[in-house]
Amino acid sequence: MSVATESVSESKQSGLRTAGVGAVSGLGAALLGYLLTYLATSGTIENSTASQVLEALGSGLPTWKVVGWVFLNAHGVATTFPGLFGTTSSANLVEQFEAFSALLYAVPVVTLVAAGAAIAVAHGASSVQTGVVAGAATVVGYLPVIVAGLVLFSVTVGDAVARPDPVTAVLLAGLAYPVFLGGVGGAVAAALR
């Protein structure tokens, strides 16, 4: 086997390892972010005016689904609600209800930067450039969770559906956030080595 062939094979294995660690780290960041959001908001959702407003969508609206809306709202993804005569409206619950702290916006930032740093360390990134590439691999695990959330956090209201905006959820929360913030975490971890 030639040196060039061995180098390509090692590079491919390194890329697969980074993608695997990215999948685990991205998944962990998404689940941890949701869990932190749940711990910070579930009591508020159950005992606030936000709950009373949301009850208009129907009785028995599961708290975990509303937490999912808030989690995605913390990424800048609006939740769409059915309106009268087939119209829809959208809202960011973090912005519109004082009961929710603006600190919720820090949850995806902190979890994704930490996940990106973890990937860069696991990859052994020695330059900022390799750290960015390694950290951006968080998208491999984060995007599927966001896509699954679109299905899991949907609530049928009559003939319509209340849910996070699908396009913004995929493009912003599923792609831009993990690539950018994971890359930042990876760059910082590599720079500190």
LUMMARVEX-639434 format. One line per field, with one value per residue: residue in three letters; residue number from 1; x, y, z of N, C-alpha, C in turn. Coordinates in steps of 0.001 Angstrom, whole numbers, always signed. Layout:
rest = ala; ...
nr = NUM; ...
n_u = X; ...
n_v = Y; ...
n_w = Z; ...
ca_u = X; ...
ca_v = Y; ...
ca_w = Z; ...
c_u = X; ...
c_v = Y; ...
c_w = Z; ...
This chain:
rest = met; ser; val; ala; thr; glu; ser; val; ser; glu; ser; lys; gln; ser; gly; leu; arg; thr; ala; gly; val; gly; ala; val; ser; gly; leu; gly; ala; ala; leu; leu; gly; tyr; leu; leu; thr; tyr; leu; ala; thr; ser; gly; thr; ile; glu; asn; ser; thr; ala; ser; gln; val; leu; glu; ala; leu; gly; ser; gly; leu; pro; thr; trp; lys; val; val; gly; trp; val; phe; leu; asn; ala; his; gly; val; ala; thr; thr; phe; pro; gly; leu; phe; gly; thr; thr; ser; ser; ala; asn; leu; val; glu; gln; phe; glu; ala; phe; ser; ala; leu; leu; tyr; ala; val; pro; val; val; thr; leu; val; ala; ala; gly; ala; ala; ile; ala; val; ala; his; gly; ala; ser; ser; val; gln; thr; gly; val; val; ala; gly; ala; ala; thr; val; val; gly; tyr; leu; pro; val; ile; val; ala; gly; leu; val; leu; phe; ser; val; thr; val; gly; asp; ala; val; ala; arg; pro; asp; pro; val; thr; ala; val; leu; leu; ala; gly; leu; ala; tyr; pro; val; phe; leu; gly; gly; val; gly; gly; ala; val; ala; ala; ala; leu; arg
nr = 1; 2; 3; 4; 5; 6; 7; 8; 9; 10; 11; 12; 13; 14; 15; 16; 17; 18; 19; 20; 21; 22; 23; 24; 25; 26; 27; 28; 29; 30; 31; 32; 33; 34; 35; 36; 37; 38; 39; 40; 41; 42; 43; 44; 45; 46; 47; 48; 49; 50; 51; 52; 53; 54; 55; 56; 57; 58; 59; 60; 61; 62; 63; 64; 65; 66; 67; 68; 69; 70; 71; 72; 73; 74; 75; 76; 77; 78; 79; 80; 81; 82; 83; 84; 85; 86; 87; 88; 89; 90; 91; 92; 93; 94; 95; 96; 97; 98; 99; 100; 101; 102; 103; 104; 105; 106; 107; 108; 109; 110; 111; 112; 113; 114; 115; 116; 117; 118; 119; 120; 121; 122; 123; 124; 125; 126; 127; 128; 129; 130; 131; 132; 133; 134; 135; 136; 137; 138; 139; 140; 141; 142; 143; 144; 145; 146; 147; 148; 149; 150; 151; 152; 153; 154; 155; 156; 157; 158; 159; 160; 161; 162; 163; 164; 165; 166; 167; 168; 169; 170; 171; 172; 173; 174; 175; 176; 177; 178; 179; 180; 181; 182; 183; 184; 185; 186; 187; 188; 189; 190; 191; 192; 193
n_u = +856; +582; +2022; +382; -2127; -2518; -2678; -5010; -6852; -6567; -7406; -10054; -11054; -10664; -12408; -14864; -14861; -14974; -17482; -19075; -18589; -19549; -22249; -23056; -22381; -23881; -26487; -26525; -26248; -28660; -30591; -29845; -30218; -33012; -33819; -32825; -34364; -36881; -36710; -36463; -38832; -41208; -42774; -43616; -45097; -47223; -48430; -49073; -50122; -49515; -50118; -52889; -53540; -52609; -54308; -56522; -56101; -56890; -57971; -55865; -53349; -50213; -47571; -44894; -44836; -45276; -43006; -41191; -41845; -40981; -38269; -37455; -38199; -36240; -34187; -34862; -36950; -40209; -43442; -46211; -49669; -53050; -55526; -58536; -60808; -59057; -56614; -53239; -51185; -48158; -45841; -43337; -42824; -41016; -40340; -42862; -44099; -43702; -43175; -41274; -37802; -35334; -32918; -33179; -32458; -29772; -29407; -29308; -26993; -24910; -24945; -24370; -21892; -20309; -20588; -19360; -16759; -16117; -16081; -13945; -11833; -11947; -11344; -8811; -8053; -5740; -5437; -7103; -8711; -9127; -10430; -12801; -14015; -14283; -15912; -18210; -19404; -21376; -23820; -24571; -25769; -27564; -29396; -31201; -32653; -33980; -35608; -37153; -38411; -40168; -42231; -42921; -43604; -45872; -49279; -52532; -55217; -58409; -58950; -56470; -52935; -50845; -47544; -43903; -42366; -41643; -39665; -37931; -37157; -35651; -33662; -32539; -32456; -31754; -29622; -27991; -27463; -26121; -23910; -22581; -22293; -21258; -18939; -17673; -17211; -15490; -13342; -12468; -11705; -9615; -7861; -7095; -5515
n_v = -1168; +2178; +5284; +7492; +6291; +5193; +7551; +8740; +6810; +6977; +9597; +9406; +7664; +9296; +11356; +9978; +9205; +11724; +12563; +10650; +11218; +13792; +13298; +12067; +14094; +16267; +15248; +14907; +17609; +18693; +17204; +17806; +20567; +20687; +19427; +21231; +23457; +22407; +22020; +24667; +25853; +24308; +24359; +27012; +27035; +25379; +26827; +29515; +32610; +32169; +29510; +29620; +31091; +29363; +27250; +27884; +26685; +24156; +21723; +19935; +20224; +19015; +19617; +19028; +19318; +22036; +22975; +22097; +23880; +26251; +25657; +25564; +28159; +29535; +29330; +31130; +30359; +30665; +29777; +28498; +29164; +28128; +30271; +32232; +31425; +29909; +31193; +31816; +32475; +33621; +33144; +33926; +32481; +32982; +35626; +36866; +36299; +37366; +35654; +33859; +33623; +35630; +34467; +31960; +32002; +31586; +28900; +27073; +28145; +27811; +24983; +24064; +25280; +24072; +21390; +21500; +22156; +19845; +17945; +18884; +18524; +15738; +14995; +15874; +18314; +20589; +23034; +26158; +26083; +23276; +22799; +24279; +22898; +20343; +20965; +21900; +19579; +18947; +19295; +16907; +15325; +17098; +18203; +15994; +15733; +18169; +18017; +15771; +16923; +18686; +17022; +15749; +17919; +18990; +19986; +19040; +21041; +21147; +21236; +22108; +22732; +23398; +24348; +24414; +26617; +25012; +25507; +27505; +26169; +23964; +25222; +27300; +26488; +23779; +23648; +26135; +27047; +24752; +24369; +26876; +27612; +25242; +25169; +27478; +26691; +24538; +25911; +27551; +25615; +24360; +26499; +26944; +24816
n_w = +0; -816; +421; -96; -466; +2079; +3538; +2526; +3328; +6144; +6482; +5660; +7627; +9851; +9249; +9316; +11994; +13206; +12267; +13549; +16279; +16165; +15653; +18043; +19910; +18921; +19141; +21917; +22706; +21751; +23184; +25829; +25759; +25357; +27741; +29709; +29018; +29547; +32343; +33133; +32264; +32448; +34828; +34782; +32426; +33118; +35166; +34540; +32929; +30330; +29991; +30191; +27932; +25966; +26398; +24942; +22547; +22957; +25324; +27552; +26408; +26008; +28272; +27626; +24877; +24508; +25767; +23879; +21802; +23004; +23316; +20606; +19954; +21333; +19591; +17728; +16161; +15125; +16428; +14777; +14711; +14256; +12881; +12616; +9992; +8368; +8483; +9640; +12482; +13982; +16679; +19087; +21951; +24000; +23626; +23828; +26260; +29465; +31483; +30707; +30747; +29160; +29170; +28169; +25542; +25619; +26029; +23666; +22568; +24485; +24831; +22244; +21621; +23572; +22757; +20234; +21016; +22434; +20390; +18837; +20628; +20971; +18384; +18193; +17200; +15981; +14892; +14331; +12067; +11605; +13968; +13666; +11545; +12687; +14945; +13676; +12952; +14733; +13621; +12480; +14442; +15606; +13724; +12963; +15371; +15554; +13256; +13965; +16136; +14882; +14108; +16541; +18219; +17137; +17209; +16755; +15898; +15558; +12178; +11597; +12300; +15043; +15349; +15366; +12991; +10028; +7968; +8999; +11286; +10312; +8665; +10290; +13129; +12825; +10979; +10669; +13349; +14693; +12939; +12893; +15703; +16793; +15292; +16272; +18930; +18427; +17226; +19333; +21221; +19819; +19516; +22121; +22705
ca_u = +0; +1425; +1844; -773; -3327; -2669; -3076; -6421; -7598; -6565; -8224; -11450; -11391; -10733; -13664; -15969; -14817; -15470; -18929; -19678; -18537; -20460; -23621; -23305; -22328; -25033; -27659; -26437; -26512; -30089; -31343; -29531; -30896; -34434; -33964; -32655; -35552; -37977; -36547; -36642; -40124; -42398; -43613; -44205; -46108; -48381; -49022; -48998; -51080; -49162; -50894; -54281; -53638; -52424; -55482; -57462; -55863; -57531; -57626; -54937; -52140; -49107; -46513; -43646; -44895; -45088; -41574; -40558; -42021; -40108; -36905; -37196; -38289; -34937; -33335; -35404; -37978; -41558; -44457; -47388; -50950; -54174; -56389; -59888; -61009; -57921; -55387; -52309; -50390; -46961; -45404; -42184; -43311; -39991; -40463; -44185; -44565; -42696; -42905; -40099; -36579; -34549; -31747; -33428; -31729; -28401; -29367; -28692; -25644; -23982; -24854; -23716; -20477; -19679; -20530; -18323; -15461; -15890; -15719; -12589; -10902; -11941; -10709; -7416; -7849; -4571; -5511; -8445; -9453; -9592; -11383; -14077; -14591; -14692; -17037; -19414; -20000; -22539; -25013; -24916; -26684; -28538; -30435; -32272; -33493; -34852; -36604; -38067; -39205; -41265; -43315; -43315; -44145; -47070; -50537; -53675; -56277; -59444; -58390; -55175; -51846; -49959; -46224; -42815; -42269; -40733; -38533; -37003; -36627; -34605; -32553; -31910; -32147; -31161; -28383; -27141; -27027; -25059; -22700; -21876; -21911; -20344; -17667; -17061; -16702; -14337; -12240; -11959; -10993; -8356; -6980; -6607; -4620
ca_v = +0; +3379; +6295; +8314; +5505; +5129; +8885; +8905; +5907; +7569; +10805; +8966; +7156; +10450; +12038; +9167; +9298; +13063; +12560; +9849; +12012; +14910; +12812; +11874; +15405; +17053; +14658; +15270; +19044; +18919; +16638; +18604; +21851; +20476; +19142; +22494; +24268; +21790; +22326; +26100; +26409; +23463; +24885; +28263; +26696; +24794; +27708; +30926; +33111; +31534; +28280; +29972; +31482; +28162; +26395; +28208; +25737; +22893; +21248; +18819; +20464; +18480; +20558; +18704; +19863; +23490; +23133; +21960; +25154; +27227; +25268; +26044; +29627; +30009; +29341; +32120; +29714; +31007; +28735; +28940; +28772; +28344; +31400; +32173; +31360; +29305; +31986; +31388; +33523; +33033; +33784; +33429; +32510; +33573; +37077; +37401; +36063; +37787; +34537; +33146; +34414; +35785; +33574; +30743; +32128; +31118; +27440; +26422; +28682; +27151; +23545; +23812; +25650; +23007; +20190; +21738; +22058; +18427; +17246; +19308; +17858; +14313; +14883; +16271; +19471; +21354; +24374; +26736; +25593; +21909; +22895; +24736; +21792; +19298; +21453; +22011; +18242; +18820; +19291; +15522; +14836; +18121; +18342; +15000; +16010; +19296; +17493; +14946; +17850; +19229; +16049; +15505; +19110; +19436; +19764; +19199; +21898; +21060; +20794; +22768; +22265; +24366; +23732; +25306; +26844; +23977; +26009; +28155; +25150; +23188; +26052; +28065; +25669; +22498; +23769; +27305; +27061; +23800; +24563; +28079; +27564; +24115; +25616; +28413; +25872; +23811; +26865; +27971; +24472; +24174; +27633; +26824; +23630
ca_w = +0; -916; +1458; -472; -203; +3531; +3983; +2169; +4198; +7481; +6421; +5600; +8952; +10740; +8926; +9841; +13454; +13545; +12041; +14619; +17512; +15915; +15818; +19477; +20576; +18477; +19789; +23335; +22857; +21541; +24306; +27015; +25577; +25625; +29168; +30439; +28732; +30292; +33767; +33344; +31837; +32600; +35913; +34294; +31417; +33788; +36177; +34175; +31941; +29061; +29950; +29934; +26525; +25164; +26585; +23882; +21464; +23294; +26649; +27591; +25623; +26813; +28634; +26929; +23522; +24611; +26041; +22574; +21103; +23657; +22961; +19249; +20007; +21809; +18401; +16801; +15338; +15579; +16447; +14022; +15301; +13346; +13201; +12083; +8544; +7693; +8589; +10682; +13112; +14567; +17913; +19815; +23324; +24865; +23465; +24094; +27623; +30445; +32389; +30212; +30820; +27934; +29295; +27395; +24279; +25845; +26122; +22497; +22355; +25409; +24574; +20951; +21723; +24355; +21916; +19227; +21688; +22752; +19156; +18465; +21546; +20629; +17069; +18322; +16319; +16404; +14311; +14391; +10906; +11858; +15072; +13110; +10771; +13637; +15740; +12834; +12824; +15628; +12779; +12169; +15472; +16005; +12701; +13073; +16546; +15189; +12319; +14755; +16942; +14071; +14162; +17931; +18862; +16422; +17917; +15866; +16428; +14531; +10907; +11418; +13162; +15701; +15367; +14989; +11553; +9535; +7187; +9915; +12199; +9634; +8198; +11357; +14306; +12465; +10216; +10965; +14749; +15022; +12140; +13343; +17118; +16959; +14727; +17230; +20034; +17936; +17021; +20645; +21818; +19096; +19803; +23503; +22830
c_u = +908; +1109; +620; -2073; -3578; -3165; -4550; -7285; -7678; -7438; -9710; -11902; -11535; -12034; -14874; -16030; -15365; -16978; -19648; -19704; -19471; -21910; -23968; -23344; -23513; -26328; -27676; -26745; -27999; -30906; -31090; -30224; -32384; -34670; -33822; -33854; -36747; -37901; -36825; -38056; -41356; -43329; -44323; -45321; -47372; -49114; -49048; -50105; -50772; -49972; -52350; -54488; -53545; -53597; -56542; -57285; -56525; -57092; -56654; -53716; -50945; -47999; -45241; -43640; -44684; -43628; -40792; -40675; -41053; -38646; -36559; -37320; -36961; -33893; -33790; -36469; -39346; -42442; -45666; -48648; -52059; -55019; -57775; -59862; -59774; -56629; -54467; -51617; -49164; -46547; -44121; -42555; -42302; -40086; -41780; -44705; -43450; -42322; -41668; -38903; -35891; -33274; -31934; -32708; -30287; -28305; -28779; -27269; -24637; -23829; -24132; -22242; -19719; -19548; -19451; -16929; -15124; -15466; -14289; -11538; -10796; -11225; -9211; -7070; -6713; -4529; -6952; -9289; -9973; -10583; -12759; -14767; -15085; -15922; -18326; -20104; -21147; -23834; -25490; -25900; -27798; -29703; -31528; -33201; -34466; -35950; -37623; -38966; -40355; -42477; -43832; -44001; -45358; -48310; -51672; -54758; -57363; -58847; -56992; -54158; -51106; -48614; -45153; -42771; -41239; -39499; -37487; -36375; -35471; -33406; -31809; -31478; -31407; -29827; -27485; -26604; -25917; -23783; -21907; -21386; -21000; -18963; -16936; -16459; -15467; -13125; -11625; -11166; -9652; -7364; -6366; -5668; -3190
c_v = +1238; +4350; +7150; +7582; +5396; +6460; +9140; +8045; +6456; +8806; +10450; +8456; +8293; +11219; +11291; +9226; +10655; +13139; +11770; +10592; +13213; +14505; +12664; +13219; +16285; +16562; +15031; +16730; +19339; +18408; +17407; +19962; +21747; +20255; +20417; +23415; +23728; +22157; +23799; +26588; +25578; +23955; +26159; +27977; +26185; +25780; +29185; +31320; +32531; +30255; +28568; +30373; +30247; +27194; +26679; +27276; +24394; +22425; +20077; +18987; +20027; +19512; +20288; +19228; +21370; +23796; +23006; +23231; +26191; +26932; +25776; +27560; +30225; +30017; +30416; +31561; +30047; +29762; +29280; +28342; +29001; +29524; +31180; +32123; +30868; +30101; +31370; +32616; +32837; +33827; +33134; +33579; +33135; +35092; +37611; +37193; +36404; +36665; +33744; +34083; +34477; +34943; +32261; +30791; +31627; +29598; +26796; +26908; +27921; +25663; +23254; +24199; +24561; +21724; +20331; +21632; +20604; +17646; +17598; +18637; +16373; +14065; +15182; +17443; +20332; +22743; +24864; +26198; +24174; +21872; +23314; +23594; +20686; +19736; +21555; +20669; +18019; +18746; +17865; +14953; +15805; +18218; +17278; +15227; +17149; +18828; +16619; +15824; +18463; +18309; +15918; +16699; +19692; +19073; +20030; +19992; +21942; +20473; +21351; +22219; +23456; +23677; +24783; +25437; +25877; +24509; +26642; +27148; +24393; +24076; +26753; +27161; +24386; +22585; +24910; +27284; +26035; +23996; +25748; +27940; +26380; +24464; +26577; +27633; +25097; +24707; +27274; +26838; +24245; +25290; +27541; +25653; +24030
c_w = +0; +208; +1165; -173; +1297; +4074; +3702; +3075; +5623; +7532; +6420; +6962; +9951; +10521; +9453; +11357; +13908; +13356; +13132; +15938; +17375; +16112; +17291; +20206; +20195; +19101; +21268; +23583; +22721; +22728; +25604; +26937; +25868; +27117; +30003; +30241; +29498; +31770; +34059; +33077; +32154; +33702; +35499; +33308; +32087; +34686; +35805; +33225; +30575; +28902; +29617; +28475; +25639; +25300; +25526; +22686; +21732; +24662; +26535; +26710; +26457; +27039; +27835; +25499; +23529; +24929; +24740; +21752; +21671; +23321; +21554; +19160; +20454; +20691; +17409; +15881; +15921; +15574; +15707; +14645; +14284; +13829; +12631; +10558; +7793; +7742; +9644; +11256; +13711; +15786; +18397; +21286; +24284; +24806; +24000; +25511; +28602; +31409; +31969; +30202; +29462; +27990; +28534; +26050; +24414; +25835; +24863; +22237; +23205; +25076; +23260; +20950; +22488; +23523; +20847; +19815; +21994; +21508; +18751; +19351; +21198; +19300; +17145; +17426; +16847; +15799; +14395; +13245; +11125; +13026; +14588; +12375; +11704; +14427; +14955; +12644; +13804; +14828; +12489; +13195; +15812; +15021; +12808; +14275; +16233; +14243; +13059; +15620; +16174; +14103; +15589; +18578; +18135; +17220; +16931; +16575; +15366; +13264; +10659; +12419; +13741; +15829; +15096; +13463; +10965; +8801; +8097; +10866; +11540; +9295; +9324; +12517; +13943; +11754; +10687; +12391; +15018; +14208; +12671; +14785; +17432; +16426; +15642; +18396; +19627; +17748; +18350; +21289; +21135; +19399; +21203; +23710; +22842
